[in-house]
Amino acid sequence: MPAPANRIDARFAQLRASGKRAFVAYICAGDPTLDATIDVVLGLEKAGVDIVELGVPFSDPLADGVVNQMAADRALKAGATTPKVLEMIRRLRTKSQIPLVLFTYLNPVYTYGYDRFHHAAAAAGADGVLVLDLPPDEAAQNEELKPAPDLRHIQLIAPTSPPERIASIAKSAEGFVYYVSRLGVTGAQVEIAGGIAEQVAIIKNATQVPVCVGFGVSNPEQAAKVAGMADGVVVGSAIVKLIEKNGSSPDLAAQVEAFVKPLVDAVHALS
């Protein structure tokens, strides 16, 4: 039976047909508020963003750098919860069909109910989920953690992953593979990491699923350089930092759009 239609798959098919790379933007849902998140996503869409990763606020986001940690803290203090994030997605879907990936940790998903979360997220309008602290082999060994079919399960691959590990992870990849270009936590960097092209080539040799590269990209030049070595680029902390600085501004969404558009244009200009 063929896989159900999915916005992530459809977007990559469109990009592939036009010879373009993907621009994936990360923001934390609920920062500064859930209503503002809807406006920011719409601003990202206007800027040409292909896929939005929505961080589900969590009290212990250990894979995130200080910028994204503080965004999660602001969202939690503003009242964001997992059910409220899903309700926000339902409202967003009345205005936009941009592909959405929930960027989360296992604890909030498991607390909600692993299977229940997947079905609820898909029903709300999410297209994929990236559970940062759930190793794929752990999911395979635990029946209750096996992937549900409702969402594409985005896999992370680290720069220290040996070829056999890459092959194992890539084999179960869906939607796209998120290649983490550097060790450590999320955060903008002055220079992009080395060895990206070589690692992406190894990953692409193991899967037909697109490969996007993130962790540290913060300006158009970096975005274009990284995207030129992969199927897409992920930018997060630089956008989240802008939201932190301008969260109380009535034109926050317009400011995000203006900041992101040159990065998107630099990536989409590649052929």
For each residue, the residues with C-beta under 8 A, 3 or more apart:
1:
2:
3: 6 9 149
4: 149
5: 9 10
6: 3 9 10 127 128 152 175
7: 10 11 97 98 99 100 127
8: 11 12 51 99 101 127 128 152 175 176
9: 3 5 6 12 13 152 175
10: 5 6 7 13 14 99
11: 7 8 14 15 22 50 51 99
12: 8 9 15 16 22 176 210 231
13: 9 10 16 17
14: 10 11 17 18
15: 11 12 18 20 21 22 50 231 232
16: 12 13 19 210
17: 13 14
18: 14 15
19: 16 271
20: 15 267 268 270 271
21: 15 227 228 230 231 232 233 267 268 270
22: 11 12 15 50 51 176 210 212 227 231 232 233 267
23: 48 49 50 51 223 227 232 233 235 263 264 267 268
24: 49 50 51 52 53 101 176 212 214 232 233 234 235
25: 44 49 51 52 53 234 235 236 239 260
26: 52 53 54 55 68 103 214 234 235 236 237 239 240
27: 31 37 40 41 44 52 53 54 55 71 236 239 240 243
28: 31 54 55 57 68 71 72 74 75 240 243
29: 34 37 54 55 56 57 75 80 85 88
30: 33 34 37 57 74 75 76 78 79 80 84 85 88
31: 27 28 36 37 57 71 72 74 75 78 80 240 243 244 247
32: 36 74 75 78 243 247 248 252
33: 30 36 37 78
34: 29 30 37 38 78 79 80 84 85 87 88
35: 38 39
36: 31 32 33 39 40 247 252 253
37: 27 29 30 31 33 34 40 41 54 88 92
38: 34 35 41 42 88 91 92 95
39: 35 36 42 43 252 253
40: 27 36 37 43 44 243 252 253 256
41: 27 37 38 44 45 52 54 92 96 98 100
42: 38 39 45 46 95 96 253
43: 39 40 46 47 252 253 254 256 257 260
44: 25 27 40 41 47 49 52 98 256 257 260
45: 41 42 48 49 52 96 98
46: 42 43 257
47: 43 44 256 257 258 260 261 264
48: 23 45 261 264 265 268
49: 23 24 25 44 45 52 98 260 264
50: 11 15 22 23 24 98 99 232
51: 8 11 22 23 24 25 98 99 100 101 176 232
52: 24 25 26 27 41 44 45 49 98 99 100 101
53: 24 25 26 27 100 101 102 103 130 234 236
54: 26 27 28 29 37 41 85 89 100 101 102 103 126
55: 26 27 28 29 61 64 68 71 72 75 103 104
56: 29 82 85 102 103 104 105 108
57: 28 29 30 31 72 73 75 76 80 81 85
58: 61 72 104 105 107 108
59: 72 76
60: 105 107
61: 55 58 64 68 69 72 105
62: 105 133 185
63: 105 132 133 185 186
64: 55 61 67 68 69 72 185 186
65: 68 69 184 185 186 187 237
66: 69 70 187
67: 64 70 71 186 187 188 237 240 241 244
68: 26 28 55 61 64 65 71 72 186 187 236 237 240
69: 61 64 65 66 72 73
70: 66 67 73 74 244
71: 27 28 31 55 67 68 74 75 240 243 244
72: 28 31 55 57 58 59 61 64 68 69 75 76
73: 57 69 70 76 77
74: 28 30 31 32 70 71 77 78 244 247
75: 28 29 30 31 32 55 57 71 72 78 80
76: 30 57 59 72 73 79 80
77: 73 74
78: 30 31 32 33 34 74 75
79: 30 34 76 84
80: 29 30 31 34 57 75 76 84 85
81: 57 84 85
82: 56 85 86 108 109 111 112 117
83: 86 87 112
84: 30 34 79 80 81 87 88
85: 29 30 34 54 56 57 80 81 82 88 89 102
86: 82 83 89 90 120 121 124 126
87: 34 83 84 90 91 124
88: 29 30 34 37 38 84 85 91 92
89: 54 85 86 92 93 100 121 124 125 126
90: 86 87 93 94 124 125
91: 38 87 88 94 95
92: 37 38 41 88 89 95 96 100 125
93: 89 90 96 97 124 125
94: 90 91
95: 38 42 91 92
96: 41 42 45 92 93
97: 7 93
98: 7 41 44 45 49 50 51 52
99: 7 8 10 11 50 51 52 127 128
100: 7 41 51 52 53 54 89 92 125 126 127 128
101: 8 24 51 52 53 54 126 127 128 129 130 152 154 175
102: 53 54 56 85 121 126 128 129 130 151
103: 26 53 54 55 56 130 132
104: 55 56 58 108 109 129 130 131 132
105: 56 58 60 61 62 63 108 109 131 132 133
106: 109 110 131 133 134
107: 58 60 110 111
108: 56 58 82 104 105 111 112
109: 82 104 105 106 112 114 117 129 131
110: 106 107 113 114
111: 82 107 108
112: 82 83 108 109 116 117 120
113: 110 116 117
114: 109 110 117 118 144 145 148
115: 118 119 144 148
116: 112 113 119 120
117: 82 109 112 113 114 120 121
118: 114 115 121 122 129 147 148 150 151
119: 115 116 122 123 148 150
120: 86 112 116 117 123 124
121: 86 89 102 117 118 124 126 129 150 151
122: 118 119 125 126 127 150 151
123: 119 120 150
124: 86 87 89 90 93 120 121
125: 89 90 92 93 100 122
126: 54 86 89 100 101 102 121 122 129 151
127: 6 7 8 99 100 101 122 151 152 175
128: 6 8 99 100 101 102 151 152 153 154 174 175
129: 101 102 104 109 118 121 126 151 152 153 154
130: 53 101 102 103 104 153 154 155 156 178
131: 104 105 106 109 134 153
132: 63 103 104 105 156
133: 62 63 105 106
134: 106 131 138 139 145
135: 138 139
136: 139 140 155 168 169 172
137: 140 141 168
138: 134 135 141 142 145
139: 134 135 136 142 145 146 147
140: 136 137 146 172
141: 137 138
142: 138 139 145 146
143: 146
144: 114 115
145: 114 134 138 139 142
146: 139 140 142 143
147: 118 139 151 153 172 174
148: 114 115 118 119 151
149: 3 4
150: 118 119 121 122 123
151: 102 118 121 122 126 127 128 129 147 148
152: 6 8 9 101 127 128 129 174 175
153: 128 129 130 131 147 172 173 174 175
154: 101 128 129 130 173 174 175 176 177 178
155: 130 136 169 170 172 173 174 177 178
156: 130 132 169 177 178 179 180
157: 161 166 169 170 177 178 179 180 199 203
158: 161 180 183
159: 179 180 181 182 183 193 195 199
160: 183
161: 157 158 165 166 169
162: 165 166
163: 166 167 202
164: 167 168
165: 161 162 168 169
166: 157 161 162 163 169 170 202 203 206
167: 163 164 170 171 206
168: 136 137 164 165 171 172
169: 136 155 156 157 161 165 166 172 173 177
170: 155 157 166 167 173 177 203 206 207 209
171: 167 168 206 207
172: 136 140 147 153 155 168 169
173: 153 154 155 169 170 176 177 207 209
174: 128 147 152 153 154 155 209
175: 6 8 9 101 127 128 152 153 154 209
176: 8 12 22 24 51 154 173 209 210 211 212 231 232
177: 154 155 156 157 169 170 173 203 207 209 210 211 212
178: 130 154 155 156 157 212 214 234
179: 156 157 159 196 199 200 203 211 212 213 214 230
180: 156 157 158 159 183 214 215
181: 159 192 193 196 213 214 215 216 226
182: 159 189 193 215 216
183: 158 159 160 180
184: 65 187 215
185: 62 63 64 65
186: 63 64 65 67 68 214 215 236 237
187: 65 66 67 68 184 215 216 237
188: 67 216 217 218 237 238 241
189: 182 192 193 215 216 217 218
190:
191:
192: 181 189 196 216 217 222 225 226
193: 159 181 182 189 196 215 216
194:
195: 159 198 199
196: 179 181 192 193 199 200 213 226 229 230
197: 200 201 229
198: 195 201 202
199: 157 159 179 195 196 202 203
200: 179 196 197 203 204 211 213 229 230
201: 197 198 204 205
202: 163 166 198 199 205 206
203: 157 166 170 177 179 199 200 206 207 211
204: 200 201 207 211
205: 201 202
206: 166 167 170 171 202 203
207: 170 171 173 177 203 204 211
208:
209: 170 173 174 175 176 177
210: 12 16 22 176 177 231 232
211: 176 177 179 200 203 204 207 230 231 232
212: 22 24 176 177 178 179 230 231 232 233 234
213: 179 181 196 200 217 226 227 229 230 232 233 234
214: 24 26 178 179 180 181 186 217 233 234 235 236
215: 180 181 182 184 186 187 189 193 234
216: 181 182 187 188 189 192 193 222
217: 188 189 192 213 214 222 223 226 233 234 235 238
218: 188 189 222 235 237 238
219: 222 223 238 263
220: 223 224 262 263 265 266
221: 224 225 266
222: 192 216 217 218 219 225 226
223: 23 217 219 220 226 227 233 235 263 266 267
224: 220 221 227 228 266 267 269 270
225: 192 221 222 228 229
226: 181 192 196 213 217 222 223 229 230 233
227: 21 22 23 213 223 224 230 232 233 266 267 270
228: 21 224 225 270
229: 196 197 200 213 225 226
230: 21 179 196 200 211 212 213 226 227 233
231: 12 15 21 22 176 210 211 212
232: 15 21 22 23 24 50 51 176 210 211 212 213 227 267
233: 21 22 23 24 212 213 214 217 223 226 227 230 267
234: 24 25 26 53 178 212 213 214 215 217
235: 23 24 25 26 214 217 218 223 238 239 260 263
236: 25 26 27 53 68 186 214 239 240
237: 26 65 67 68 186 187 188 218 240 241
238: 188 217 218 219 235 241 242 259
239: 25 26 27 235 236 242 243 256 259 260
240: 26 27 28 31 67 68 71 236 237 243 244
241: 67 188 237 238 244 245
242: 238 239 245 246 255 256 259
243: 27 28 31 32 40 71 239 240 246 247 252 256
244: 31 67 70 71 74 240 241 247
245: 241 242
246: 242 243 249 252 255
247: 31 32 36 74 243 244 252
248: 32 252
249: 246 252 255
250:
251: 254 255
252: 32 36 39 40 43 243 246 247 248 249 255 256
253: 36 39 40 42 43 256 257
254: 43 251 257 258
255: 242 246 249 251 252 258 259
256: 40 43 44 47 239 242 243 252 253 259 260
257: 43 44 46 47 253 254 260 261
258: 47 254 255 261
259: 238 239 242 255 256 262 263
260: 25 43 44 47 49 235 239 256 257 263 264
261: 47 48 257 258 264 265
262: 220 259 265 266
263: 23 219 220 223 235 259 260 266 267
264: 23 47 48 49 260 261 267 268
265: 48 220 261 262 268 269
266: 220 221 223 224 227 262 263 269 270
267: 20 21 22 23 223 224 227 232 233 263 264 270
268: 20 21 23 48 264 265
269: 224 265 266
270: 20 21 224 227 228 266 267
271: 19 20
